[in-house]
Structure formats: structure tokens, C-alpha cells
Amino acid sequence: MFTQTMLVRDIVNQFPESSDLFKKFRIDFCCGGKRPLHEAVLERNVDIEVVMQQLQKLYQSVHERNEMTLNWNETTVSDLIQHIKTKHHIYLANELPQLTPYVTKVMRVHGPDQPHLLQIHKLFNELKTELEQHTVKEEAIVFPLIEKLAKETNEEERENIKAQIIELENEHDHAGNLIKAIRKMTDDFTPPEHACGTYRLVYQRLEALESDLFEHIHLENNILFQKVM
């Protein structure tokens, strides 16, 4: 079903459940999804045979249970956009402002003894601002243009959208790099043994944010935008 030379994004497109396996191995399937699987695995210093075996085993297990996730390649542009808005944009709109005071509290309480928390605070707020502006631009400008283009072809508008998509993908890269930097600084979101409840809560929610963000970016970069391009 899968080969080492397949692009990571193509594997996730065909078999969405593979994203859980790639998360486990810290393999980037959204911004870095345009690389062959063997290159992505090599970067993570993981045995490619182990990944391939687990990937095939997971596919067989899911296939046998007949629980394959909806293939977004086969849906309409409008349905995909609606899914992105209702699942990922609403999540960000709720989670980012709710998480902010906790990140600030941990920085203020523990920052004097753990300077890396000051940098995490800075990176998170940069990510928050980036994502808030990004989602507004998508919903107000880009998504309506994409839906309009899906109904009636206009080459001038297509070129306009392509330019905006390139800009959005660059913003995705930046957001992905920010959350990756946060993961590195938090030692893969592993709180110290002495960490209080709020400290642990922040790390857990940052990891959940990363997971949602990677799925979000994958749906846009590798499926929605490819339909347009």
C-alpha cells in the first residue's frame, strides 16, 4: 500500500489515520509533507523499516475494522472549508485566548528560576497573533474566493488566489516553526517533576494545540490548496 518514496502528505491524504503514527515519530506531515517518507524519517533518526511496518500494520487494522476516516480528497471544496472553519478555526478562536493567561502565569511564577519559560511565553504570543490574523484573512478573503472559483472558472482570479495561497503557506511554515521551537524548549512538552498543576496544564494544552495545528495545516496545504493550484 505504501512505499518509502511516497510523499508524506500523499500517505496522509490516502490514509488520514497515518497522521497519528507520524505524530508519534515527530514526522512533519503538514509544512514538511512534500518530502519522501524516507527523507522525513532520516531527519528524525528513526529506523525506516520500523515506521513502514507500523504504517502497514495500522492500515491493515483500520481497514479490517472498516473505520477509515473520511477522505477529504473526495469531498467538495465547500465541505472541506466548512470542516476547517468549524473544527480548527473555532478551536483556535476558543483555545488561544483561554490558554494565554495560563502561559503568562507560569512565566511569572517560574520564569525567574527557569528562563526558558520567558522565551516560551514570547513564542506563544507570537504564534497567537499570527494564527488570529491568519484565520481572519482566510475566512474574510481567501476562502470565499476559493469557493467562488470552484463554481465558475476565472483565470485572473485563479492567479490572484495562487499568490495569496503562497503567502498563506509561508505563514503556515512560520507557525509550524514556532510550535516546533516550543516543543524543543519544553523537552517534548515534558514538565519537570516539581511542576505544579498549572505548569503541567500549560504543557498538555500546548501539545494539544500542536496536534490540532498540524492537522489544520495539512488539510489546507496538502488538500484544499492543491485543489486550487
LONUFI-317684 format. One line per 3 residues: number of its first residue (from 1); their letters; for each residue x, y negated, z negated of N, C-alpha, C, CB. Coordinates in nm, 2 decimals. Each point is the difference from the previous one (the first is absolute). Last residue first. Glycine has a CB too. Layout:
BEGIN
NUM = A = X:Y:Z:X:Y:Z:X:Y:Z:X:Y:Z | ...
This chain:
BEGIN
229 = MVK = -0.46:-2.49:0.68:0.12:-0.01:0.08:0.00:0.09:0.12:0.13:-0.07:-0.20 | -0.49:0.09:-0.12:0.00:-0.13:0.07:0.12:-0.01:0.10:-0.11:-0.11:-0.20 | 0.07:0.49:-0.08:-0.12:0.00:0.09:0.00:-0.13:0.08:-0.13:0.14:-0.17
226 = QFL = 0.46:-0.10:-0.16:0.03:0.08:0.11:-0.12:0.00:0.10:0.17:0.14:-0.14 | -0.22:-0.34:-0.28:0.07:-0.09:0.09:0.04:0.08:0.13:0.09:-0.13:-0.20 | -0.32:0.37:-0.14:-0.08:-0.11:0.05:0.08:-0.08:0.11:-0.12:-0.01:-0.22
223 = INN = 0.36:0.38:0.03:-0.13:0.04:0.06:-0.07:-0.12:0.06:-0.02:0.19:-0.16 | 0.45:-0.22:-0.07:0.01:0.12:0.08:-0.13:0.05:0.06:0.18:0.06:-0.15 | -0.13:-0.47:-0.14:0.11:0.01:0.10:-0.01:0.11:0.10:0.14:-0.10:-0.18
220 = ELH = -0.49:0.06:-0.16:0.01:-0.12:0.08:0.11:0.02:0.11:-0.09:-0.15:-0.19 | 0.03:0.48:-0.14:-0.12:-0.01:0.08:0.00:-0.11:0.10:-0.12:0.10:-0.19 | 0.48:-0.05:-0.12:0.00:0.11:0.10:-0.12:-0.02:0.09:0.12:0.15:-0.16
217 = IHE = -0.09:-0.43:-0.21:0.09:-0.04:0.11:0.00:0.10:0.11:0.15:-0.13:-0.17 | -0.39:0.24:-0.22:-0.06:-0.12:0.06:0.08:-0.04:0.13:-0.09:-0.08:-0.23 | 0.26:0.41:-0.06:-0.11:0.06:0.08:-0.07:-0.12:0.08:-0.04:0.18:-0.17
214 = FLD = 0.38:-0.30:-0.13:0.05:0.08:0.11:-0.10:0.06:0.09:0.19:0.05:-0.15 | -0.33:-0.29:-0.24:0.06:-0.09:0.10:0.06:0.08:0.12:0.05:-0.17:-0.18 | -0.22:0.39:-0.20:-0.11:-0.06:0.08:0.06:-0.08:0.11:-0.15:0.00:-0.20
211 = SEL = 0.46:0.18:-0.10:-0.07:0.10:0.07:-0.11:-0.05:0.09:0.05:0.15:-0.19 | 0.17:-0.45:-0.10:0.09:0.05:0.10:-0.07:0.10:0.09:0.20:-0.05:-0.14 | -0.42:-0.09:-0.25:0.00:-0.11:0.11:0.08:0.04:0.11:-0.03:-0.17:-0.17
208 = AEL = 0.04:0.45:-0.20:-0.13:0.01:0.07:-0.01:-0.10:0.11:-0.10:0.09:-0.21 | 0.47:-0.12:-0.07:0.01:0.11:0.08:-0.12:0.03:0.08:0.16:0.10:-0.16 | -0.17:-0.45:-0.15:0.09:-0.03:0.11:0.02:0.12:0.09:0.12:-0.17:-0.14
205 = RQY = -0.36:0.23:-0.25:-0.08:-0.07:0.10:0.08:-0.05:0.11:-0.15:-0.07:-0.18 | 0.37:0.30:-0.18:-0.10:0.09:0.07:-0.08:-0.07:0.11:-0.02:0.13:-0.22 | 0.32:-0.38:-0.05:0.07:0.09:0.09:-0.09:0.09:0.08:0.20:-0.01:-0.16
202 = VLR = -0.38:-0.27:-0.17:0.05:-0.08:0.11:0.07:0.09:0.10:0.02:-0.20:-0.15 | -0.16:0.39:-0.26:-0.12:-0.03:0.09:0.05:-0.08:0.12:-0.15:-0.01:-0.20 | 0.46:0.10:-0.14:-0.03:0.12:0.08:-0.11:-0.03:0.10:0.08:0.15:-0.20
199 = YTG = 0.02:-0.50:-0.10:0.12:0.03:0.09:-0.03:0.12:0.09:0.15:-0.10:-0.18 | -0.46:0.01:-0.16:-0.01:-0.10:0.11:0.11:0.02:0.10:-0.11:-0.16:-0.15 | 0.12:0.42:-0.25:-0.11:0.04:0.09:-0.01:-0.09:0.12:-0.12:0.09:-0.19
196 = CAH = 0.60:-0.07:-0.02:-0.13:-0.01:-0.06:-0.11:0.04:0.11:0.09:-0.18:-0.16 | 0.44:0.36:0.14:-0.09:-0.09:0.06:-0.14:0.00:-0.07:0.12:0.03:0.22 | 0.32:0.22:-0.28:-0.06:-0.09:-0.11:-0.11:-0.08:0.05:0.23:0.00:-0.10
193 = EPP = 0.01:0.30:0.39:-0.06:0.08:-0.10:-0.07:-0.09:-0.11:0.16:0.18:0.04 | -0.11:-0.37:0.46:0.09:0.05:-0.10:-0.07:0.07:-0.12:0.16:-0.18:0.06 | -0.37:0.17:0.45:0.02:-0.09:-0.12:0.10:0.06:-0.10:-0.23:-0.09:0.03
190 = TFD = 0.16:0.15:0.51:0.02:0.08:-0.12:0.03:-0.09:-0.11:0.08:0.19:0.13 | -0.14:-0.26:0.37:-0.11:-0.02:-0.09:0.00:0.08:-0.12:-0.14:-0.06:0.20 | 0.51:0.06:0.11:-0.12:0.07:0.05:-0.12:-0.01:-0.10:0.16:0.16:0.12
187 = DTM = 0.20:-0.43:-0.22:0.05:0.14:0.00:-0.12:0.09:0.03:0.18:-0.05:-0.17 | -0.18:-0.43:0.19:-0.07:0.06:-0.11:0.04:0.15:-0.01:-0.19:-0.16:0.03 | 0.37:-0.12:0.31:0.03:-0.07:-0.13:-0.07:0.07:-0.12:0.03:-0.21:0.12
184 = KRI = -0.12:0.36:0.32:0.15:0.03:-0.03:0.03:-0.06:-0.14:0.06:0.00:0.25 | -0.49:-0.08:-0.07:0.02:0.14:-0.03:0.14:0.03:-0.05:-0.18:0.06:0.17 | 0.08:-0.49:0.00:-0.05:0.02:-0.13:0.01:0.15:-0.05:-0.16:-0.19:0.05
181 = AKI = 0.29:0.09:0.39:0.10:-0.06:-0.10:-0.05:0.01:-0.14:0.07:-0.16:0.18 | -0.36:0.30:0.16:0.11:0.09:-0.01:0.11:-0.05:-0.10:-0.04:0.07:0.24 | -0.32:-0.35:-0.13:-0.05:0.11:-0.09:0.11:0.10:-0.01:-0.24:-0.04:0.06
178 = LNG = 0.33:-0.31:0.23:-0.02:-0.05:-0.13:-0.04:0.11:-0.10:-0.07:-0.23:0.10 | 0.11:0.32:0.36:0.13:-0.02:-0.06:-0.01:-0.05:-0.14:0.09:-0.05:0.23 | -0.49:0.09:0.03:0.06:0.13:-0.03:0.13:-0.01:-0.07:-0.12:0.09:0.20
175 = AHD = -0.07:-0.49:-0.05:-0.08:0.05:-0.11:0.06:0.14:-0.04:-0.21:-0.13:0.07 | 0.38:-0.06:0.32:0.04:-0.07:-0.12:-0.06:0.05:-0.13:0.03:-0.20:0.15 | -0.16:0.38:0.27:0.14:0.04:-0.04:0.04:-0.07:-0.12:0.05:0.04:0.24
172 = HEN = -0.46:-0.16:-0.07:-0.01:0.13:-0.06:0.14:0.05:-0.04:-0.20:0.05:0.14 | 0.17:-0.45:0.10:-0.04:-0.02:-0.14:-0.02:0.13:-0.07:-0.12:-0.20:0.07 | 0.22:0.22:0.38:0.12:-0.06:-0.07:-0.04:-0.02:-0.15:0.08:-0.11:0.22
169 = ELE = -0.42:0.24:0.07:0.09:0.12:-0.03:0.13:-0.05:-0.07:-0.09:0.12:0.20 | -0.22:-0.45:-0.06:-0.06:0.08:-0.11:0.09:0.12:-0.03:-0.23:-0.06:0.07 | 0.34:-0.20:0.30:0.02:-0.08:-0.12:-0.05:0.08:-0.12:-0.02:-0.21:0.13
166 = IIQ = -0.05:0.40:0.29:0.14:0.00:-0.03:0.03:-0.08:-0.13:0.05:0.02:0.25 | -0.48:-0.04:-0.09:0.02:0.13:-0.05:0.15:0.02:-0.04:-0.19:0.09:0.14 | 0.04:-0.48:0.09:-0.04:0.00:-0.14:0.03:0.13:-0.07:-0.17:-0.17:0.06
163 = AKI = 0.25:0.14:0.40:0.10:-0.09:-0.07:-0.04:0.00:-0.15:0.03:-0.14:0.21 | -0.32:0.37:0.07:0.13:0.07:-0.01:0.10:-0.08:-0.07:-0.05:0.11:0.21 | -0.37:-0.30:-0.11:-0.01:0.09:-0.11:0.13:0.07:-0.02:-0.24:0.03:0.04
160 = NER = 0.21:-0.31:0.33:-0.01:-0.08:-0.12:0.00:0.09:-0.12:-0.12:-0.18:0.12 | 0.09:0.38:0.30:0.13:-0.05:-0.02:0.01:-0.08:-0.13:0.04:0.00:0.25 | -0.46:0.14:-0.12:0.08:0.12:-0.04:0.14:-0.05:-0.03:-0.14:0.15:0.14
157 = EEE = -0.16:-0.46:0.04:-0.02:0.02:-0.14:0.08:0.12:-0.05:-0.23:-0.09:0.02 | 0.24:0.01:0.43:0.06:-0.12:-0.07:-0.02:0.02:-0.15:-0.05:-0.15:0.20 | -0.14:0.47:0.09:0.14:0.01:-0.01:0.07:-0.11:-0.07:-0.01:0.13:0.21
154 = NTE = -0.48:0.10:-0.27:0.05:-0.13:0.05:0.15:0.00:-0.02:-0.22:-0.12:-0.07 | -0.25:0.47:0.03:0.15:-0.01:0.03:0.02:-0.14:0.05:0.02:0.24:0.05 | -0.41:-0.05:-0.39:0.02:-0.06:0.13:0.14:-0.03:0.02:-0.23:-0.10:0.00
151 = KAL = 0.09:0.34:-0.38:-0.13:-0.01:0.07:0.02:-0.05:0.14:-0.12:-0.03:-0.22 | 0.48:0.05:-0.09:-0.04:0.14:0.02:-0.13:0.00:0.08:0.11:0.06:-0.22 | 0.07:-0.47:0.09:0.08:0.05:0.11:-0.05:0.15:0.03:0.20:-0.15:-0.06
148 = KEI = -0.37:-0.07:-0.32:-0.05:-0.07:0.12:0.06:0.06:0.12:-0.04:-0.21:-0.12 | 0.20:0.35:-0.30:-0.14:0.05:0.03:-0.06:-0.06:0.13:-0.03:0.03:-0.25 | 0.44:-0.20:0.10:0.02:0.14:0.04:-0.13:0.06:0.04:0.20:0.02:-0.15
145 = LPF = -0.20:-0.45:-0.03:0.05:0.00:0.14:0.02:0.14:0.05:0.12:-0.21:-0.05 | -0.25:0.15:-0.41:-0.11:-0.04:0.10:0.05:0.00:0.14:-0.10:-0.14:-0.18 | 0.43:0.23:-0.15:-0.10:0.11:0.02:-0.11:-0.04:0.09:0.06:0.07:-0.23
142 = VIA = 0.27:-0.40:0.13:0.05:0.11:0.08:-0.11:0.11:0.02:0.23:-0.05:-0.08 | -0.32:-0.36:-0.19:0.04:-0.03:0.14:0.02:0.13:0.08:0.11:-0.21:-0.09 | -0.27:0.19:-0.38:-0.05:-0.12:0.06:0.03:-0.02:0.15:0.02:-0.10:-0.22
139 = EEK = 0.14:0.47:-0.05:-0.15:0.00:0.00:-0.05:-0.12:0.07:0.00:0.13:-0.21 | 0.47:-0.08:0.16:-0.05:0.11:0.08:-0.15:-0.01:0.01:0.19:0.14:-0.08 | 0.03:-0.46:-0.19:0.03:-0.02:0.15:-0.06:0.11:0.08:0.21:-0.12:-0.06
136 = VTH = -0.23:0.17:-0.41:-0.09:-0.11:0.05:0.02:-0.02:0.15:0.01:-0.11:-0.23 | 0.28:0.41:0.02:-0.13:0.06:0.02:-0.10:-0.11:0.04:0.05:0.17:-0.17 | 0.39:-0.31:0.08:0.00:0.09:0.11:-0.14:0.06:0.03:0.24:0.06:-0.06
133 = QEL = -0.14:-0.34:-0.32:0.00:-0.08:0.12:-0.02:0.09:0.12:0.14:-0.17:-0.11 | -0.09:0.39:-0.30:-0.12:-0.08:0.00:-0.02:-0.08:0.13:0.01:-0.01:-0.25 | 0.39:0.26:0.18:-0.12:0.08:0.03:-0.13:-0.08:0.00:0.12:0.20:-0.10
130 = ETK = 0.29:-0.42:-0.02:0.01:0.05:0.13:-0.13:0.08:0.04:0.25:0.01:-0.02 | -0.20:-0.16:-0.43:-0.03:-0.11:0.09:0.00:0.05:0.15:0.11:-0.16:-0.17 | 0.01:0.48:-0.15:-0.13:-0.04:-0.02:-0.04:-0.11:0.10:0.01:0.07:-0.24
127 = LEN = 0.44:0.06:0.22:-0.08:0.10:0.07:-0.15:-0.04:-0.01:0.17:0.18:-0.05 | 0.13:-0.43:-0.20:0.02:-0.03:0.15:-0.08:0.10:0.08:0.24:-0.08:-0.05 | -0.25:0.14:-0.41:-0.07:-0.12:0.04:0.02:-0.04:0.14:0.02:-0.08:-0.23
124 = FLK = 0.22:0.45:0.06:-0.14:0.03:0.00:-0.08:-0.13:0.04:0.03:0.18:-0.18 | 0.44:-0.22:0.13:-0.04:0.08:0.11:-0.15:0.03:0.01:0.23:0.10:0.00 | -0.06:-0.32:-0.39:0.01:-0.08:0.12:-0.04:0.07:0.13:0.19:-0.12:-0.12
121 = HIQ = -0.18:0.36:-0.28:-0.11:-0.10:-0.01:0.01:-0.09:0.13:0.01:0.00:-0.25 | 0.33:0.31:0.19:-0.12:0.07:0.04:-0.12:-0.10:0.00:0.09:0.22:-0.10 | 0.32:-0.38:-0.06:0.00:0.02:0.14:-0.12:0.07:0.05:0.25:0.00:-0.01
118 = LLH = -0.20:-0.05:-0.45:-0.02:-0.13:0.06:0.00:0.01:0.15:0.12:-0.11:-0.20 | -0.02:0.49:-0.05:-0.14:-0.03:0.00:-0.03:-0.13:0.06:-0.03:0.15:-0.20 | 0.47:0.01:0.13:-0.06:0.05:0.12:-0.15:-0.03:0.01:0.18:0.18:0.01
115 = PQD = 0.10:-0.27:-0.41:-0.01:-0.11:0.11:-0.06:0.05:0.13:0.20:-0.10:-0.10 | -0.23:0.24:-0.42:0.01:0.08:0.12:-0.02:-0.10:0.12:-0.09:0.21:-0.12 | 0.09:-0.37:-0.33:0.08:0.11:-0.02:0.02:0.08:0.13:-0.07:0.01:-0.24
112 = PGH = -0.21:-0.40:0.24:0.13:-0.04:-0.06:0.10:0.12:-0.02:-0.13:-0.18:-0.11 | -0.33:0.27:0.28:0.10:-0.06:0.10:0.13:-0.04:-0.07:-0.19:-0.08:0.13 | -0.24:0.25:-0.33:0.12:0.09:0.01:0.11:-0.06:0.09:-0.15:0.19:-0.03
109 = VRM = -0.26:-0.43:-0.06:0.03:0.07:-0.13:0.13:0.08:0.01:-0.25:0.02:-0.04 | 0.08:-0.27:0.42:0.03:-0.09:-0.11:0.04:0.07:-0.13:-0.17:-0.15:0.10 | 0.05:0.41:0.29:0.12:-0.08:0.03:0.03:-0.09:-0.12:-0.05:0.00:0.24
106 = VKT = -0.34:0.24:-0.25:0.11:0.09:-0.02:0.13:-0.07:0.02:-0.14:0.19:0.08 | -0.26:-0.43:0.01:0.02:0.03:-0.15:0.12:0.09:-0.02:-0.25:-0.02:-0.03 | 0.13:-0.08:0.48:0.05:-0.11:-0.07:0.03:0.02:-0.15:-0.12:-0.14:0.16
103 = VYP = -0.10:0.47:0.10:0.14:-0.01:0.04:0.07:-0.12:-0.07:-0.06:0.10:0.23 | -0.40:-0.05:-0.30:0.08:0.11:-0.07:0.15:0.00:0.04:-0.21:0.14:0.00 | -0.10:-0.45:0.21:0.03:-0.03:-0.14:0.07:0.11:-0.08:-0.20:-0.14:0.00
100 = TLQ = 0.08:0.23:0.47:0.09:-0.12:-0.02:0.03:-0.03:-0.15:-0.08:-0.09:0.22 | -0.25:0.42:-0.03:0.13:0.05:-0.04:0.10:-0.12:-0.04:-0.04:0.20:0.15 | -0.40:-0.29:0.02:-0.01:0.07:-0.13:0.13:0.05:-0.05:-0.23:0.07:0.07
97 = PLE = 0.20:-0.28:0.36:-0.02:-0.10:-0.11:-0.02:0.07:-0.13:-0.11:-0.15:0.16 | 0.17:0.44:0.21:0.11:-0.10:-0.01:-0.02:-0.10:-0.11:0.04:0.03:0.24 | -0.38:0.31:-0.12:0.12:0.04:-0.08:0.10:-0.10:-0.02:-0.04:0.22:0.08
94 = NAL = -0.36:-0.30:0.19:-0.03:0.03:-0.14:0.12:0.02:-0.08:-0.22:0.10:0.07 | 0.25:-0.17:0.39:-0.07:-0.11:-0.05:-0.03:0.01:-0.15:-0.09:-0.04:0.23 | 0.27:0.41:0.01:0.10:-0.10:-0.02:-0.06:-0.13:-0.06:0.13:0.09:0.19
91 = YIH = -0.42:0.26:-0.07:0.09:0.05:-0.10:0.10:-0.11:-0.04:-0.03:0.24:0.08 | -0.25:-0.31:0.29:-0.07:-0.03:-0.12:0.09:0.05:-0.12:-0.22:0.03:0.12 | 0.39:0.05:0.30:0.00:-0.14:-0.02:-0.08:-0.03:-0.13:0.01:-0.05:0.24
88 = HKT = 0.02:0.50:-0.10:0.13:-0.05:-0.03:-0.01:-0.15:-0.03:0.10:0.17:0.14 | -0.50:0.09:-0.04:0.08:0.08:-0.09:0.12:-0.08:-0.05:-0.08:0.20:0.12 | -0.24:-0.40:0.18:-0.07:0.04:-0.12:0.09:0.08:-0.09:-0.21:0.01:0.13
85 = KIH = 0.39:-0.17:0.29:-0.05:-0.11:-0.09:-0.06:0.05:-0.13:-0.04:-0.13:0.21 | 0.19:0.44:0.11:0.11:-0.07:-0.05:-0.05:-0.11:-0.09:0.14:0.05:0.20 | -0.47:0.19:0.03:0.07:0.08:-0.10:0.11:-0.07:-0.07:-0.06:0.20:0.13
82 = QIL = -0.14:-0.41:0.24:-0.09:0.00:-0.12:0.05:0.08:-0.11:-0.19:-0.02:0.15 | 0.42:0.03:0.26:0.01:-0.13:-0.07:-0.08:-0.01:-0.12:0.05:-0.10:0.22 | -0.10:0.49:0.04:0.13:-0.01:-0.06:0.02:-0.13:-0.07:0.09:0.16:0.17
79 = DSV = -0.47:-0.11:0.09:-0.01:0.09:-0.12:0.13:-0.01:-0.08:-0.16:0.15:0.12 | 0.14:-0.38:0.29:-0.08:-0.06:-0.10:-0.01:0.08:-0.13:-0.13:-0.11:0.18 | 0.36:0.28:0.20:0.07:-0.11:-0.06:-0.08:-0.06:-0.11:0.12:-0.04:0.22
76 = TTE = -0.24:0.55:-0.12:0.00:-0.13:0.08:0.09:-0.10:-0.08:-0.23:0.05:0.09 | 0.35:0.47:-0.12:-0.10:-0.09:-0.04:0.00:-0.13:0.08:0.01:0.10:-0.23 | 0.31:0.28:0.24:-0.12:0.03:0.07:-0.12:-0.09:-0.04:0.08:0.23:0.02
73 = NWN = 0.36:-0.25:-0.23:0.02:-0.02:0.15:-0.12:0.02:0.08:0.23:0.08:-0.04 | -0.22:0.01:-0.43:-0.03:-0.14:0.04:0.03:-0.03:0.14:0.05:-0.07:-0.23 | -0.19:0.52:-0.04:0.11:-0.04:0.09:-0.04:-0.14:0.05:0.06:0.24:0.06
70 = LTM = -0.21:0.02:-0.54:-0.04:-0.06:0.13:0.12:-0.05:0.08:-0.22:-0.07:-0.11 | 0.32:0.47:-0.22:-0.04:-0.14:-0.01:-0.04:-0.06:0.13:0.15:-0.03:-0.20 | -0.17:0.56:0.06:0.08:-0.10:0.07:-0.06:-0.14:-0.02:0.07:0.18:0.17
67 = ENR = -0.18:0.28:-0.35:-0.01:-0.12:-0.07:0.08:-0.11:0.07:-0.05:0.12:-0.21 | -0.01:0.39:0.24:-0.08:-0.08:0.09:-0.03:-0.13:-0.06:-0.10:0.20:0.10 | 0.38:0.18:-0.25:-0.11:-0.05:-0.08:-0.10:-0.09:0.08:0.15:0.01:-0.20
64 = EHV = 0.24:0.16:0.41:-0.08:0.12:-0.05:-0.12:-0.05:-0.08:0.21:0.14:0.00 | 0.10:-0.46:0.14:-0.07:0.05:0.11:-0.09:0.12:-0.04:0.18:-0.07:0.15 | 0.12:-0.11:-0.46:-0.11:-0.10:0.02:-0.09:0.06:0.12:0.14:-0.20:-0.08
61 = SQY = 0.25:0.44:-0.02:-0.09:0.00:-0.12:-0.13:-0.08:0.03:0.20:0.04:-0.15 | 0.15:-0.04:0.47:-0.07:0.13:0.00:-0.10:0.00:-0.11:0.20:0.11:0.10 | 0.09:-0.48:-0.09:-0.10:0.00:0.11:-0.08:0.13:0.00:0.16:-0.14:0.14
58 = LKQ = 0.18:0.11:-0.45:-0.11:-0.09:-0.03:-0.10:0.00:0.11:0.16:-0.15:-0.14 | 0.23:0.39:0.21:-0.08:0.06:-0.10:-0.12:-0.08:-0.04:0.21:0.11:-0.09 | 0.11:-0.29:0.39:-0.07:0.11:0.06:-0.10:0.07:-0.10:0.19:0.03:0.17
55 = LQQ = 0.10:-0.36:-0.34:-0.09:-0.06:0.09:-0.09:0.11:0.07:0.16:-0.19:0.04 | 0.20:0.32:-0.32:-0.11:-0.05:-0.08:-0.11:-0.06:0.09:0.16:-0.04:-0.19 | 0.23:0.19:0.40:-0.07:0.12:-0.06:-0.12:-0.05:-0.08:0.21:0.13:-0.01
52 = MVV = 0.08:-0.45:0.19:-0.07:0.06:0.11:-0.09:0.12:-0.06:0.18:-0.07:0.17 | 0.12:-0.16:-0.46:-0.11:-0.09:0.04:-0.09:0.07:0.10:0.14:-0.20:-0.04 | 0.25:0.42:-0.09:-0.09:0.00:-0.11:-0.13:-0.09:0.04:0.20:0.03:-0.17
49 = EID = 0.16:-0.02:0.47:-0.07:0.13:0.00:-0.10:0.01:-0.11:0.20:0.10:0.10 | 0.09:-0.48:-0.07:-0.11:0.00:0.10:-0.07:0.13:0.01:0.13:-0.16:0.13 | 0.13:-0.07:-0.55:0.01:0.12:0.09:-0.12:0.00:0.09:0.13:0.13:-0.17
46 = VNR = 0.05:-0.59:-0.05:-0.08:0.11:-0.03:0.02:0.11:0.10:-0.17:-0.15:-0.11 | 0.32:-0.34:0.05:0.09:0.10:-0.05:-0.08:0.13:-0.04:0.17:-0.18:-0.07 | -0.33:-0.24:0.28:-0.03:0.03:-0.13:0.08:0.11:-0.07:-0.23:-0.07:0.06
43 = ELV = 0.29:-0.06:0.40:0.01:-0.13:-0.08:-0.02:0.03:-0.15:-0.07:-0.13:0.20 | -0.02:0.47:0.12:0.14:-0.01:-0.03:0.03:-0.13:-0.08:0.05:0.11:0.22 | -0.49:-0.03:-0.07:0.04:0.10:-0.11:0.15:-0.02:-0.04:-0.18:0.16:0.08
40 = AEH = 0.01:-0.41:0.29:-0.06:-0.05:-0.13:0.04:0.09:-0.12:-0.19:-0.10:0.13 | 0.31:0.24:0.30:0.08:-0.12:-0.03:-0.05:-0.05:-0.14:0.03:-0.06:0.25 | -0.26:0.43:-0.05:0.14:0.04:-0.05:0.08:-0.12:-0.04:-0.01:0.20:0.15
37 = LPR = -0.43:-0.27:0.04:0.00:0.05:-0.13:0.14:0.04:-0.06:-0.23:0.09:0.05 | 0.17:-0.47:0.33:-0.01:0.14:-0.01:0.00:0.05:-0.15:0.10:0.03:0.24 | -0.26:-0.53:-0.16:0.12:0.08:0.01:-0.03:0.15:0.00:0.13:-0.18:-0.11
34 = KGG = -0.43:-0.22:0.04:0.03:0.02:0.14:0.13:0.08:0.02:-0.11:-0.22:0.04 | -0.10:0.07:-0.47:-0.06:0.12:0.06:0.04:0.02:0.14:-0.18:-0.03:-0.16 | 0.27:-0.31:-0.21:0.11:0.08:0.06:-0.05:0.12:0.07:0.15:-0.08:-0.18
31 = CCF = -0.45:-0.22:-0.03:0.09:-0.09:0.07:0.11:0.08:0.07:-0.05:-0.18:-0.17 | -0.25:0.48:-0.03:-0.07:-0.12:0.05:0.09:-0.09:0.08:-0.16:0.01:-0.20 | 0.28:0.40:-0.05:-0.08:0.04:0.12:-0.08:-0.12:0.06:-0.02:0.23:-0.10
28 = DIR = 0.47:-0.08:-0.24:-0.08:-0.11:0.05:-0.08:0.04:0.12:0.17:-0.17:-0.10 | 0.02:0.48:-0.32:0.02:-0.03:0.15:-0.10:-0.10:0.04:0.08:0.24:0.04 | 0.00:-0.01:-0.49:0.03:-0.14:0.03:0.04:-0.03:0.14:0.08:-0.01:-0.23
25 = FKK = -0.26:0.42:0.03:0.14:0.00:0.03:0.05:-0.14:0.03:-0.03:0.23:0.10 | -0.42:-0.16:-0.22:0.07:0.08:-0.10:0.15:-0.01:0.03:-0.20:0.15:-0.02 | -0.10:-0.34:0.32:0.01:-0.08:-0.12:0.09:0.07:-0.10:-0.23:-0.11:0.04
22 = FLD = 0.11:0.34:0.34:0.11:-0.10:0.03:0.02:-0.09:-0.12:-0.06:0.01:0.25 | -0.29:0.30:-0.27:0.13:0.07:0.00:0.11:-0.10:0.02:-0.11:0.21:0.08 | -0.32:-0.36:-0.04:0.02:0.03:-0.14:0.14:0.07:-0.01:-0.25:0.02:-0.05
19 = SSE = 0.08:-0.12:0.48:0.05:-0.12:-0.07:0.03:0.02:-0.15:-0.13:-0.13:0.16 | -0.07:0.46:0.14:0.15:0.00:-0.01:0.05:-0.12:-0.07:0.01:0.13:0.21 | -0.47:-0.07:-0.10:0.04:0.05:-0.13:0.15:0.01:-0.01:-0.21:0.13:-0.01
16 = PFQ = -0.01:-0.26:0.43:0.01:-0.10:-0.10:0.05:0.04:-0.14:-0.18:-0.11:0.12 | 0.24:0.27:0.39:-0.03:0.08:-0.12:0.02:-0.10:-0.12:0.08:0.22:0.10 | -0.04:-0.38:0.34:-0.06:0.13:0.03:-0.05:0.07:-0.12:0.15:0.02:0.20
13 = NVI = 0.09:-0.43:-0.24:-0.12:-0.02:0.08:-0.08:0.13:0.02:0.12:-0.20:0.11 | 0.30:0.22:-0.33:-0.11:-0.05:-0.09:-0.13:-0.03:0.08:0.18:-0.10:-0.15 | 0.20:0.23:0.40:-0.04:0.11:-0.09:-0.12:-0.04:-0.09:0.24:0.09:0.01
10 = DRV = -0.04:-0.41:0.26:-0.08:0.09:0.08:-0.05:0.11:-0.08:0.12:-0.07:0.21 | 0.18:-0.24:-0.40:-0.13:-0.06:0.02:-0.09:0.09:0.07:0.10:-0.22:-0.01 | 0.35:0.34:-0.03:-0.06:0.01:-0.12:-0.15:-0.05:0.01:0.22:-0.02:-0.13
7 = LMT = 0.03:0.22:0.56:0.00:-0.12:-0.08:-0.08:0.02:-0.13:0.02:-0.14:0.21 | 0.22:0.56:0.03:-0.12:-0.08:0.00:0.02:-0.13:-0.08:-0.14:0.21:0.03 | 0.46:0.15:0.00:0.02:-0.11:0.09:-0.13:-0.09:0.01:0.18:0.13:0.13
4 = QTF = -0.15:0.29:-0.37:0.09:-0.10:-0.07:0.02:-0.13:0.08:0.12:0.19:-0.10 | -0.58:0.11:0.14:0.14:0.01:0.03:0.08:-0.11:-0.07:-0.05:0.12:0.22 | -0.48:0.16:-0.25:0.09:-0.12:-0.01:0.14:0.03:0.03:-0.15:-0.09:-0.17
1 = M = -0.19:0.42:0.23:-0.08:-0.12:0.00:0.09:-0.13:0.00:-0.18:0.13:-0.12
